Amino acid sequence: MGAVNKGKSGYVSENLIRRDKLIIENLSLVKYVVGKIMIYLPSFVDKEDIIEYGILGLMEAAEKYDPKNNTKFGTYAISRIRGAILDHLRSQDWLPRSMRDKASMAKEAYISLGQKLNRPPRSEEIAAELKMDPVEWEKLLTGISLGTFFSLEEYYQKSENNKAGNRCQEISDPKSHDPLRDLETKEEKTLLANAIAELPKKERLVISLYYFEDLMLREISEIMGISESRISQLHHRALFMLRAKMNKISLNTC
């Protein structure tokens, strides 16, 4: 009996060593996922707090990972890290139900002003049309951006759950369901290219660096010489204008 217990103890120790090794070797995945999510979040959100939840997701991934499923650990871990962070964000209830109505009003104001001015309206012009001060307008943009992000995440998860086998554990590309990467048809891509070309210079640069050059918020901040919170604001504005231009602003909030 003693020999059996020793064997079990050795097996447990081996599993713990394997788990800890996976965690240590893949901490960079947490920073990557957090870096790609932070641009959607309000400026008051503590990045270190989000990292902690990402690490919890990584620990869960290391605990439950089974190499027999023919899934790379990094691929599996990104899904768990992202899920842990999103669960935390949803629990904060930052998006009141009134956000849906305000988002609809903002879209209508953008379209109406565009027709009157015969050009894409500037952010301050939309805020004035809605009788919002700059702080209130930026808060609304953040809410719309975060709501769009959550809605896309839910759509992605539902799509994955409908697939056979263990595909729900796989992500072929960590950024495959970013808002600008869900476009499928040639016509949609053409519309997107035209919409990006009409963005103000700074907003256009943020979109290019973030989605097409795959840079982090910090890296974009260094390149443009402005704060990360300002980069986040520019991103929220750009995403709103692109969605409104293509008549695809998501009004589903969590």
C-alpha positions in Angstrom: 0.0 0.0 0.0 2.9 2.4 0.9 4.4 1.9 -2.6 1.1 2.8 -4.2 0.8 6.0 -2.2 4.3 7.0 -3.1 3.6 6.5 -6.7 0.5 8.7 -6.5 2.5 11.3 -4.7 5.1 11.3 -7.5 2.3 11.6 -10.1 0.8 14.6 -8.4 4.2 16.2 -8.1 4.9 15.7 -11.7 1.6 17.3 -12.7 2.3 20.3 -10.4 5.7 20.8 -12.0 4.2 20.5 -15.5 1.4 23.0 -14.5 3.9 25.5 -13.0 6.2 25.3 -16.0 3.3 26.0 -18.4 2.3 29.1 -16.3 5.8 30.5 -16.1 6.6 29.9 -19.8 3.3 31.5 -21.0 3.0 34.6 -18.8 3.6 36.7 -22.0 0.2 35.5 -23.3 -1.5 37.3 -20.5 0.3 40.6 -21.4 -0.6 40.1 -25.0 -4.3 39.5 -24.4 -4.5 42.4 -21.9 -2.7 44.7 -24.3 -5.3 43.9 -27.0 -8.3 44.4 -24.7 -7.2 47.6 -22.9 -7.9 49.8 -25.9 -11.7 49.1 -25.5 -11.8 49.9 -21.8 -12.5 53.2 -19.9 -9.3 55.1 -18.9 -10.0 54.5 -15.2 -9.6 50.8 -15.5 -6.5 49.5 -13.7 -4.4 47.5 -16.1 -2.7 45.5 -13.2 -6.2 44.4 -12.1 -7.0 43.1 -15.5 -3.6 41.3 -15.6 -4.4 39.5 -12.4 -7.6 38.1 -13.9 -5.7 37.1 -16.9 -3.2 35.2 -14.8 -6.1 33.4 -13.1 -7.3 32.3 -16.6 -3.8 31.1 -17.4 -3.6 29.1 -14.2 -7.0 27.5 -15.0 -5.7 26.7 -18.5 -2.6 25.0 -17.1 -4.7 23.0 -14.7 -7.2 21.7 -17.2 -5.0 21.4 -20.3 -4.9 18.0 -21.9 -2.3 17.6 -24.7 -4.2 14.5 -25.9 -6.7 16.9 -27.5 -4.2 17.9 -30.1 -4.5 21.6 -29.2 -1.5 23.7 -28.6 -1.3 25.1 -25.1 -0.9 28.6 -26.2 -4.0 28.4 -28.3 -6.0 26.9 -25.5 -4.6 29.3 -22.9 -5.5 32.5 -24.9 -9.1 31.4 -24.9 -9.1 30.8 -21.1 -7.2 34.1 -20.4 -9.6 36.1 -22.5 -12.6 34.4 -20.9 -11.5 35.1 -17.4 -10.9 38.8 -18.2 -14.3 39.2 -20.0 -16.1 37.5 -17.1 -14.6 40.1 -14.8 -15.4 43.0 -17.1 -19.0 41.9 -17.4 -19.4 41.6 -13.7 -18.6 45.3 -13.3 -21.8 46.3 -15.1 -20.3 49.4 -16.7 -22.9 49.6 -19.4 -26.4 50.7 -18.3 -29.4 49.8 -20.5 -29.8 53.4 -21.4 -26.5 53.1 -23.4 -28.5 51.3 -26.2 -30.8 54.3 -26.8 -27.9 56.7 -26.6 -25.9 54.7 -29.1 -28.8 54.7 -31.5 -29.1 58.5 -31.1 -25.4 58.9 -31.7 -25.6 56.9 -34.9 -28.5 58.9 -36.2 -26.8 62.2 -35.4 -23.7 61.0 -37.3 -25.6 60.1 -40.4 -27.8 63.3 -40.2 -24.8 65.6 -39.8 -22.9 63.8 -42.5 -25.7 64.5 -45.0 -26.0 68.2 -43.9 -22.2 68.9 -44.0 -21.5 66.6 -47.0 -18.6 65.2 -45.1 -17.9 63.0 -42.1 -18.8 65.1 -39.0 -16.1 65.8 -36.4 -16.4 64.3 -32.9 -17.2 67.7 -31.3 -19.9 68.4 -33.9 -21.7 65.2 -33.0 -21.4 66.0 -29.3 -22.8 69.4 -29.9 -25.7 67.9 -31.9 -26.5 65.6 -29.0 -26.1 68.5 -26.5 -23.4 66.6 -24.7 -20.3 68.0 -23.0 -16.9 66.5 -24.1 -16.6 64.3 -21.0 -20.1 62.8 -21.4 -19.5 62.2 -25.2 -16.2 60.4 -24.5 -17.9 58.2 -21.9 -20.6 57.4 -24.5 -18.0 56.5 -27.1 -16.3 54.2 -24.6 -19.5 52.5 -23.8 -20.4 51.9 -27.4 -16.9 50.5 -28.1 -17.0 48.2 -25.1 -20.6 47.1 -26.0 -19.5 46.3 -29.5 -16.6 44.3 -28.2 -18.8 42.3 -25.8 -21.3 41.6 -28.5 -18.7 40.3 -30.9 -17.3 38.1 -28.2 -20.7 36.6 -27.5 -21.2 36.0 -31.2 -17.8 34.4 -31.5 -18.5 32.1 -28.5 -21.9 31.0 -29.8 -20.3 30.3 -33.2 -17.6 28.2 -31.6 -20.1 26.3 -29.4 -22.0 25.2 -32.6 -18.9 23.6 -34.0 -18.2 19.9 -33.6 -15.6 18.4 -31.3 -13.4 20.5 -29.1 -13.2 23.5 -31.5 -14.5 25.7 -28.7 -11.0 25.5 -27.1 -9.2 26.7 -30.2 -8.4 30.1 -31.6 -6.6 30.1 -34.9 -5.7 33.8 -34.5 -5.8 35.7 -31.2 -7.2 38.8 -33.0 -9.5 36.9 -35.4 -12.7 38.5 -33.9 -11.5 42.1 -33.6 -14.3 44.4 -34.9 -12.5 45.1 -38.2 -11.6 41.5 -38.9 -15.1 40.1 -39.0 -15.7 41.5 -42.5 -16.0 38.7 -45.0 -17.2 40.0 -48.4 -15.2 42.0 -50.9 -17.8 44.7 -50.8 -17.6 45.0 -47.1 -13.8 45.3 -47.2 -14.1 48.0 -49.9 -16.6 49.9 -47.7 -14.2 49.6 -44.8 -11.2 50.8 -46.7 -13.2 53.9 -47.9 -14.4 54.5 -44.4 -10.9 54.4 -42.9 -9.7 56.7 -45.6 -12.2 59.3 -44.5 -11.2 59.2 -40.9 -9.3 62.2 -39.4 -5.5 61.7 -39.6 -4.9 60.7 -35.9 -7.9 58.3 -35.8 -6.8 56.7 -39.1 -3.3 56.2 -37.8 -4.5 54.5 -34.6 -6.7 52.1 -36.5 -3.9 51.3 -38.9 -1.3 50.6 -36.1 -3.7 48.7 -33.9 -5.6 46.5 -36.3 -3.2 46.1 -39.3 0.2 46.5 -37.7 -0.9 44.6 -34.5 0.7 47.0 -32.1 -0.2 47.4 -28.5 -1.7 50.5 -26.8 1.7 51.3 -25.3 3.5 51.0 -28.6 1.1 53.2 -30.4 1.4 55.8 -27.6 5.2 55.8 -28.0 5.0 56.2 -31.8 2.4 59.0 -31.7 3.9 60.7 -28.7 0.6 61.0 -26.8 -0.8 59.2 -23.7 -2.3 55.8 -23.7 -5.6 57.2 -22.5 -5.6 59.6 -25.5 -4.9 56.7 -27.9 -7.9 54.9 -26.3 -10.1 57.9 -26.9 -9.0 58.2 -30.5 -9.7 54.5 -31.0 -13.3 54.8 -29.5 -14.0 57.7 -31.9 -12.6 55.9 -34.9 -14.5 52.7 -34.2 -17.7 54.7 -33.7 -17.3 56.5 -37.0 -16.4 53.4 -38.9 -19.5 51.5 -37.5 -21.8 54.4 -38.2 -20.4 54.9 -41.7 -21.0 51.3 -42.5 -24.3 51.3 -40.6 -23.1 48.5 -38.4 -22.8 50.0 -35.0 -23.7 47.3 -32.5 -26.5 48.3 -30.1 -26.2 45.1 -28.0 -24.9 45.9 -24.6 -24.2 43.5 -21.8 
